């Protein structure tokens, strides 16, 4: 059953809809750098992935289909037949599955710092077990350490501290449930089913999902464009906010 995820809607009511899907361990607030510019031109729908922020947590493991079903339920609730979809990390995985499975609901697609096959399922099983037994706070330092390049992190300690706290505040079961979805994911044979015009954004310094993951996505989707940002680690939309915002506006057709 889909989860009734928490969402915030901004921008002109009659504008094309852009849906923003967050990374594991964050909330819809991760898109704060992009929303002001996007909301001038689009109806922006951002939401907390199940088990994150103000969205309810499932019991037990989730799958990428569960995450995609949550998005469809949200769009249906908002009476949105078709939307541009933008997602980072697990949000990008959700977007890829949605675009391959339900192409009539996705106009344009942008996926950032994500993968069609993260691999290493045992590591994701271990991370989920740690979240359940020791809490997400026990993972926060290691996780946030992969999110930003060292130089940027040193110059923005307040941002790093805020996002670290966000990981620690994440519901233990909700985080673990989504770890299971990532660990089991393999969309490699579905990439050719994605017909939406697609932008793939890569962080050159991303240790969580290095550029070869995004290169594989771009190679598997006909006509996909690949943009590699440097310096940038996993949360590239924060570290390279202006570049990501400009790339999204150009790809989604929001430049006037």
C-alpha positions in Angstrom: 0.0 0.0 0.0 1.3 3.5 -0.8 2.2 5.8 2.0 0.6 9.2 2.2 3.8 11.2 2.1 4.2 14.7 3.4 4.5 17.3 0.6 4.9 21.0 0.1 3.6 22.7 -3.1 4.9 26.1 -4.3 4.7 28.1 -7.5 2.0 29.2 -10.0 -1.0 26.9 -9.9 -1.3 26.8 -13.7 2.4 26.1 -14.3 4.0 22.7 -15.4 4.6 20.5 -12.3 8.1 19.6 -11.2 8.4 16.9 -8.5 11.5 16.8 -6.4 12.6 13.6 -4.6 15.1 13.6 -1.8 18.1 11.6 -0.9 18.4 8.9 1.8 18.8 10.6 5.2 17.4 14.0 4.1 14.1 15.7 3.8 12.4 17.9 1.2 14.4 20.8 2.6 17.5 19.5 0.7 16.0 21.2 -2.3 15.9 24.7 -0.7 18.7 26.0 -3.0 16.7 25.2 -6.1 13.1 26.0 -5.1 13.1 29.8 -5.4 14.2 29.7 -9.1 12.1 26.7 -10.0 9.0 28.1 -8.3 9.1 31.2 -10.5 8.5 29.0 -13.6 7.0 25.8 -12.3 4.5 24.4 -9.8 7.1 22.7 -7.5 6.1 19.6 -5.5 8.6 18.4 -3.1 8.0 15.6 -0.6 9.6 13.6 2.2 10.4 10.1 1.1 8.6 7.4 3.2 10.3 7.2 6.6 11.9 10.6 6.3 10.9 14.0 7.6 7.2 14.2 8.2 6.2 11.2 6.1 5.1 8.1 7.9 7.4 5.1 8.2 6.6 1.7 6.8 7.1 -1.5 8.9 9.6 -3.8 7.2 11.6 -3.4 4.1 10.6 -1.3 1.1 11.2 -1.7 -2.6 11.8 0.9 -5.3 8.3 0.0 -6.6 6.9 1.0 -3.2 8.7 4.4 -3.5 7.3 4.9 -7.0 3.8 4.0 -5.8 4.1 6.7 -3.2 4.9 9.2 -5.9 2.0 8.2 -8.0 -0.4 8.4 -5.0 0.9 11.9 -4.3 0.4 13.0 -7.9 -3.1 11.5 -7.9 -3.9 13.3 -4.7 -2.8 16.6 -6.2 -4.6 15.8 -9.5 -1.4 15.9 -11.5 -1.5 13.7 -14.5 2.1 14.2 -15.7 5.1 15.9 -14.1 8.8 16.6 -14.6 10.6 14.4 -12.1 13.9 15.3 -10.4 15.6 13.0 -7.9 18.9 12.6 -6.1 20.4 9.3 -4.9 17.4 7.2 -3.8 15.2 9.9 -5.3 16.9 9.4 -8.6 16.3 5.7 -8.3 12.6 6.3 -7.7 12.5 8.6 -10.7 14.2 6.0 -13.0 11.8 3.3 -11.9 8.8 5.6 -12.4 9.9 6.7 -15.8 10.5 3.1 -17.0 7.3 1.7 -15.4 4.9 4.5 -15.8 6.2 6.6 -18.7 2.9 8.4 -19.3 3.3 10.1 -15.9 6.8 11.5 -16.5 7.5 14.4 -18.8 11.2 15.2 -18.4 13.5 13.3 -16.0 16.6 14.6 -14.1 18.6 12.2 -11.9 21.5 13.3 -9.8 24.2 11.3 -8.0 22.3 8.1 -8.4 22.6 4.5 -9.7 20.6 1.9 -11.6 22.5 -0.8 -9.6 24.2 0.4 -6.4 25.5 -3.2 -5.7 27.1 -4.4 -2.5 23.7 -5.5 -1.0 25.4 -6.9 2.1 26.6 -3.4 3.0 23.1 -2.1 2.7 21.8 -4.9 4.9 24.4 -4.1 7.5 23.5 -0.4 7.4 19.8 -1.2 7.8 20.6 -3.5 10.8 22.8 -0.7 12.4 20.0 1.8 12.0 17.5 -0.5 13.6 19.8 -1.6 16.5 21.9 1.5 17.2 19.9 4.3 15.6 20.6 6.6 12.6 22.7 8.8 14.8 25.4 6.1 14.9 25.7 6.4 11.1 25.5 10.2 10.8 29.2 11.0 10.8 30.2 8.4 8.2 27.3 9.2 5.9 27.7 13.0 6.0 31.4 12.6 5.4 30.6 11.3 1.9 28.2 14.0 1.0 30.5 17.0 0.5 34.1 17.4 -0.7 36.5 18.2 2.3 37.2 21.7 1.1 33.6 22.7 0.8 32.7 21.0 4.1 35.4 23.0 5.8 34.0 26.3 4.4 30.4 25.4 5.3 30.4 23.7 8.7 26.9 25.0 9.5 25.4 23.3 6.5 27.3 20.0 7.3 26.2 20.2 10.9 22.6 20.7 9.9 22.5 17.9 7.4 24.3 15.6 9.9 21.6 16.3 12.4 19.0 15.5 9.7 20.5 12.0 9.4 20.4 11.5 13.2 16.8 12.7 13.3 15.7 10.3 10.6 13.4 7.6 11.8 15.4 4.4 12.4 12.9 2.1 10.9 12.2 4.4 8.0 15.8 4.8 7.1 16.4 1.0 7.4 13.4 0.3 5.2 14.8 2.5 2.4 18.3 1.0 2.8 16.7 -2.3 1.8 15.2 -0.7 -1.4 18.6 0.6 -2.4 20.4 -2.7 -1.6 18.0 -4.7 -3.8 17.9 -2.3 -6.7 18.8 -3.4 -10.2 17.3 -1.2 -13.0 20.0 -1.9 -15.6 17.6 -3.8 -17.9 14.9 -1.1 -17.6 17.0 1.9 -18.7 16.0 1.4 -22.3 12.4 1.7 -21.4 12.9 5.3 -20.2 11.6 7.5 -23.0 11.5 10.8 -21.1 14.2 13.3 -22.1 16.8 12.7 -19.4 19.5 14.7 -17.7 22.0 12.7 -15.6 24.1 14.7 -13.1 27.3 13.3 -11.6 29.5 14.5 -8.8 33.1 14.0 -9.9 34.2 13.4 -6.3 31.2 11.4 -5.1 32.5 8.4 -3.0 28.9 7.1 -2.4 27.9 6.6 -6.0 30.9 7.4 -8.1 30.6 8.8 -11.7 30.7 5.4 -13.4 27.2 4.8 -12.0 25.8 7.9 -13.7 27.8 7.1 -16.9 26.1 3.8 -17.1 22.7 5.4 -16.7 23.4 7.9 -19.4 24.7 5.2 -21.7 21.5 3.1 -21.1 18.9 5.8 -21.8 18.6 6.9 -25.4 19.5 10.5 -25.9 20.4 11.1 -22.2 22.7 14.1 -21.4 25.4 13.7 -18.8 26.7 16.6 -16.7 29.7 16.0 -14.4 30.3 18.7 -11.7 33.6 19.2 -10.1 34.2 19.7 -7.3 31.2 17.9 -6.0 30.5 14.9 -3.9 27.1 13.2 -3.2 24.8 16.0 -2.4 25.8 18.0 -5.5 22.7 20.1 -5.6 23.9 21.8 -2.3 27.6 21.9 -3.1 27.1 23.1 -6.6 23.7 24.8 -6.1 24.0 27.4 -8.9 25.2 25.0 -11.5 22.5 22.4 -10.6 19.7 25.0 -10.6 20.8 26.3 -14.0 21.1 22.8 -15.5 17.6 21.9 -14.2 16.1 25.1 -15.6 17.7 24.5 -19.0 16.6 20.8 -19.1 13.1 21.4 -17.9 12.5 24.3 -20.2 12.2 26.9 -17.5 14.4 29.6 -19.1 12.5 32.5 -20.5 
